[in-house]
Amino acid sequence: MTPSRTAITVLGASGRTGSALCRALLARGDSVIPVVRDRARWAARGLPVEPRLAELGDPAALKAALEGAGRIVSTAHARWTPAIQQAAAADATLVLIGSTRRFSRWPDAHGDGVRAGEAAFLAGPQPGVMLHPTMIYGAQGENNVQRLAALLRRLPVAPLPGGGHALVQPIYQDDLTACLLAALNRPWAAPRTLVVAGPEPVAYRDFLAKVARAAGRRAPPVLPMPLAPLFLLGRLAALVPGLPRIGPDELRRLTEDKAFDIAEMREVLGVSPRPLREGLAATFRP
């Protein structure tokens, strides 16, 4: 068996989830072939593995990067699934990252791309799994809860659609990495999908308060607001230096529940995610 066949090939290896996975794979003694488009960005990760260079939009380069690969993980956007399928061997096992955005009732390019990638994967020849994570937090350099904490420092009140009662169920980065490792260990007979999330849903207003406390801040009082004025506030915030950008898609998503049953995650992958309080404490640990 060739080295490429026994190694695990990771597309998007220089990203947050990809580099976290590569570290975990190397720590447990696996051979890793990282595939990146920017050698300097990969070098900044400080991992002692020579990468292969390929753009996902370059069929020839991607095919060369995946030559002989038996197990392939892609942490790139799921819209690239058809390109990966075409470049990979028909019997290669694919472990792909999707997103629970695919369940959103609000159509947008991100969610549409995930749905299209999922459809291609389920209709394709390669066995494996597409994991649909909820909001990911706790990764090195991630900007979800850190961005929220930065915003809370500047706001006297937290204007939230519907008062922030919609549910969220974030997953800690290490738990997502554990799901990817478990998926690589399974002999998948056919392509399938699986949602991976935190242990239980929480109202967004409570999530905000937990983030503030973990960051050592007082949570501002919640101000219920309809979406229309929030769209305007989002545009105005983009003009203020230091304030994070909050687009209409993100605001609309705050009006819908993002709560999921994770029984299959526990049963199939054997991963029990950590409580939000524990994950946030680790995220903001000095």
C-alpha positions as CSV (number, residue, x, y, z in Angstrom):
1,M,0.0,0.0,0.0
2,T,1.4,3.4,-1.0
3,P,2.2,6.1,1.7
4,S,-0.6,8.3,0.2
5,R,-3.1,5.4,0.7
6,T,-2.3,5.0,4.4
7,A,-1.9,8.7,5.2
8,I,-4.8,11.0,5.9
9,T,-5.1,13.8,3.4
10,V,-6.5,17.1,4.8
11,L,-7.9,19.7,2.5
12,G,-8.0,23.2,4.0
13,A,-5.3,22.2,6.4
14,S,-4.2,25.7,7.2
15,G,-7.6,26.9,8.4
16,R,-8.8,26.8,12.0
17,T,-10.5,23.4,11.9
18,G,-8.0,21.9,9.4
19,S,-5.0,22.8,11.5
20,A,-6.6,21.7,14.7
21,L,-7.3,18.3,13.1
22,C,-3.8,18.0,11.7
23,R,-2.3,18.6,15.2
24,A,-4.6,16.0,16.7
25,L,-3.7,13.5,13.9
26,L,0.0,14.0,14.4
27,A,-0.3,13.8,18.1
28,R,-1.8,10.3,17.8
29,G,0.8,9.2,15.4
30,D,-1.0,9.3,12.0
31,S,0.6,10.2,8.8
32,V,-0.8,13.5,7.4
33,I,-0.8,15.0,3.9
34,P,-1.9,18.6,4.3
35,V,-3.3,20.3,1.1
36,V,-3.2,24.1,1.2
37,R,-3.2,26.9,-1.3
38,D,-0.9,29.2,0.7
39,R,2.5,27.8,1.8
40,A,3.2,30.8,4.1
41,R,-0.1,30.4,5.9
42,W,0.6,26.8,6.5
43,A,4.1,27.5,7.7
44,A,2.7,29.9,10.3
45,R,0.8,27.0,11.9
46,G,4.2,25.6,12.9
47,L,3.4,21.9,12.0
48,P,6.4,19.8,10.8
49,V,4.8,18.4,7.6
50,E,5.4,19.4,4.0
51,P,2.2,20.4,2.3
52,R,0.9,19.8,-1.1
53,L,-0.3,22.9,-2.9
54,A,-3.6,23.1,-4.7
55,E,-6.5,25.4,-5.4
56,L,-9.8,23.7,-5.1
57,G,-10.9,25.4,-8.3
58,D,-8.0,23.9,-10.3
59,P,-9.1,20.4,-11.3
60,A,-5.6,19.3,-12.4
61,A,-3.8,20.5,-9.3
62,L,-6.5,19.0,-7.0
63,K,-6.3,15.7,-8.7
64,A,-2.6,15.6,-8.4
65,A,-2.8,16.5,-4.7
66,L,-5.3,13.7,-4.0
67,E,-3.5,11.1,-6.1
68,G,-3.5,7.8,-4.2
69,A,-5.4,9.2,-1.2
70,G,-7.5,6.7,0.6
71,R,-8.9,8.8,3.4
72,I,-9.7,12.5,2.6
73,V,-10.9,15.1,5.0
74,S,-12.1,18.4,3.7
75,T,-12.7,21.4,6.0
76,A,-13.3,23.7,3.0
77,H,-16.8,24.9,2.3
78,A,-19.1,22.1,1.2
79,R,-19.8,23.8,-2.1
80,W,-16.4,22.3,-3.2
81,T,-17.7,18.7,-2.8
82,P,-18.3,18.0,-6.5
83,A,-14.7,19.1,-7.3
84,I,-13.3,16.8,-4.5
85,Q,-15.4,13.9,-5.7
86,Q,-14.1,14.3,-9.2
87,A,-10.5,14.5,-8.1
88,A,-10.6,11.6,-5.6
89,A,-10.6,7.9,-6.3
90,A,-14.1,6.3,-6.4
91,D,-13.2,4.1,-3.4
92,A,-11.7,6.9,-1.2
93,T,-13.4,7.6,2.0
94,L,-14.5,11.2,2.3
95,V,-15.1,13.1,5.6
96,L,-16.5,16.5,4.8
97,I,-17.5,19.5,6.8
98,G,-20.9,21.0,6.0
99,S,-22.9,23.3,8.2
100,T,-26.3,23.4,10.0
101,R,-26.8,26.5,7.8
102,R,-28.2,23.9,5.4
103,F,-31.3,23.8,7.6
104,S,-32.0,27.5,7.7
105,R,-35.2,28.8,6.3
106,W,-33.4,31.9,5.1
107,P,-31.8,31.3,1.7
108,D,-28.3,32.6,1.3
109,A,-25.2,31.7,-0.7
110,H,-23.6,29.9,2.2
111,G,-26.6,27.7,3.0
112,D,-27.3,27.1,-0.7
113,G,-23.7,25.9,-1.2
114,V,-23.9,23.5,1.7
115,R,-27.2,22.0,0.4
116,A,-25.7,21.6,-3.1
117,G,-22.6,20.0,-1.7
118,E,-24.6,17.6,0.4
119,A,-26.8,16.6,-2.5
120,A,-23.7,15.9,-4.6
121,F,-22.0,13.9,-1.9
122,L,-25.1,11.7,-1.2
123,A,-25.4,11.0,-4.9
124,G,-21.7,10.3,-5.4
125,P,-19.7,7.1,-5.4
126,Q,-17.4,7.7,-2.4
127,P,-18.4,6.4,1.1
128,G,-18.0,8.6,4.1
129,V,-19.8,11.3,6.1
130,M,-20.6,15.0,5.9
131,L,-20.6,16.5,9.3
132,H,-22.9,19.4,9.8
133,P,-21.6,21.4,12.8
134,T,-23.4,24.2,14.5
135,M,-21.5,27.4,15.5
136,I,-17.9,26.5,16.3
137,Y,-16.2,28.2,19.1
138,G,-12.9,27.8,21.0
139,A,-10.5,27.4,18.0
140,Q,-7.3,29.3,17.9
141,G,-8.0,32.5,16.1
142,E,-11.8,31.9,15.8
143,N,-14.0,35.0,15.8
144,N,-17.4,33.9,17.0
145,V,-17.5,34.3,20.7
146,Q,-14.4,36.6,20.8
147,R,-16.2,38.9,18.3
148,L,-19.3,38.8,20.5
149,A,-17.3,39.6,23.6
150,A,-15.7,42.5,21.9
151,L,-19.1,43.8,20.9
152,L,-20.5,43.5,24.4
153,R,-17.7,45.7,25.8
154,R,-19.0,48.6,23.7
155,L,-22.8,48.2,24.0
156,P,-24.9,49.7,26.8
157,V,-27.7,47.3,25.7
158,A,-27.9,44.2,23.5
159,P,-30.5,44.8,20.8
160,L,-31.8,41.3,19.8
161,P,-34.6,40.3,17.4
162,G,-37.5,38.9,19.4
163,G,-35.6,39.5,22.6
164,G,-33.1,36.8,21.9
165,H,-35.2,33.8,22.7
166,A,-34.2,31.8,19.6
167,L,-32.1,28.8,20.5
168,V,-28.4,28.1,19.7
169,Q,-26.3,25.0,20.4
170,P,-22.6,25.8,19.8
171,I,-19.9,23.1,19.6
172,Y,-16.4,23.5,21.0
173,Q,-13.6,23.1,18.5
174,D,-12.0,20.2,20.4
175,D,-15.3,18.3,20.3
176,L,-15.6,18.9,16.5
177,T,-12.0,17.6,16.2
178,A,-13.0,14.5,18.2
179,C,-15.9,14.0,15.8
180,L,-13.6,14.2,12.8
181,L,-11.1,11.7,14.3
182,A,-14.0,9.3,15.1
183,A,-15.4,9.6,11.6
184,L,-11.9,8.7,10.2
185,N,-11.9,5.6,12.3
186,R,-15.2,4.3,11.0
187,P,-15.7,2.0,7.9
188,W,-18.4,3.9,6.2
189,A,-20.4,1.7,3.7
190,A,-22.0,4.6,1.9
191,P,-22.2,8.4,2.0
192,R,-24.3,9.9,4.9
193,T,-24.7,13.1,6.9
194,L,-24.6,13.7,10.6
195,V,-25.3,16.8,12.8
196,V,-22.7,17.6,15.4
197,A,-23.5,20.2,18.1
198,G,-23.1,21.1,21.8
199,P,-24.9,19.1,24.5
200,E,-28.0,21.2,24.7
201,P,-29.6,24.3,23.2
202,V,-29.7,27.6,25.0
203,A,-31.6,30.8,24.2
204,Y,-29.3,33.3,22.5
205,R,-29.8,35.9,25.2
206,D,-28.5,33.4,27.7
207,F,-25.7,32.5,25.4
208,L,-24.8,36.2,25.3
209,A,-24.8,36.4,29.1
210,K,-22.6,33.3,29.4
211,V,-20.1,34.7,26.9
212,A,-20.0,38.0,28.8
213,R,-19.4,36.3,32.1
214,A,-16.7,34.0,30.7
215,A,-14.9,37.1,29.3
216,G,-15.1,38.9,32.6
217,R,-17.7,41.3,31.5
218,R,-21.2,42.3,32.7
219,A,-23.9,41.3,30.3
220,P,-25.8,44.3,29.0
221,P,-29.6,44.2,29.3
222,V,-31.4,42.8,26.3
223,L,-33.4,45.2,24.2
224,P,-36.0,43.4,22.0
225,M,-36.1,44.9,18.5
226,P,-37.7,44.0,15.1
227,L,-35.3,43.1,12.3
228,A,-35.7,46.2,10.1
229,P,-34.1,48.7,12.6
230,L,-31.4,46.0,13.3
231,F,-30.5,45.9,9.7
232,L,-29.9,49.7,9.9
233,L,-27.9,49.4,13.1
234,G,-25.8,46.7,11.4
235,R,-24.9,49.0,8.5
236,L,-24.1,51.8,10.9
237,A,-21.9,49.6,13.0
238,A,-19.9,48.7,10.0
239,L,-18.8,52.4,9.8
240,V,-17.5,52.5,13.3
241,P,-13.8,51.4,13.7
242,G,-13.4,48.5,16.0
243,L,-17.0,47.3,15.9
244,P,-17.5,43.9,14.2
245,R,-19.6,43.6,11.1
246,I,-23.0,42.0,11.5
247,G,-24.7,41.3,8.2
248,P,-28.4,40.8,7.4
249,D,-28.0,37.1,7.0
250,E,-26.6,36.8,10.6
251,L,-29.4,38.9,12.0
252,R,-32.1,36.8,10.2
253,R,-30.5,33.7,11.6
254,L,-30.9,35.1,15.1
255,T,-34.7,34.7,14.7
256,E,-34.7,30.9,14.1
257,D,-34.0,28.1,16.5
258,K,-30.8,26.2,15.9
259,A,-31.4,23.2,18.2
260,F,-30.5,19.7,17.2
261,D,-30.8,16.1,18.6
262,I,-27.3,14.8,19.0
263,A,-28.2,11.2,19.9
264,E,-26.6,10.0,16.6
265,M,-23.5,12.0,17.2
266,R,-23.1,10.2,20.6
267,E,-24.0,6.8,19.3
268,V,-22.3,6.7,15.9
269,L,-19.2,8.8,16.7
270,G,-19.0,8.1,20.5
271,V,-18.5,11.8,21.2
272,S,-20.2,13.5,24.2
273,P,-19.6,17.3,23.8
274,R,-18.6,19.4,26.7
275,P,-21.1,21.9,28.4
276,L,-21.1,25.4,27.1
277,R,-19.9,26.8,30.5
278,E,-16.8,24.6,30.3
279,G,-16.0,25.4,26.7
280,L,-16.3,29.1,27.3
281,A,-14.1,28.9,30.4
282,A,-11.4,27.3,28.3
283,T,-11.9,29.8,25.4
284,F,-11.3,32.8,27.6
285,R,-8.7,31.3,29.9
286,P,-5.8,33.7,30.4
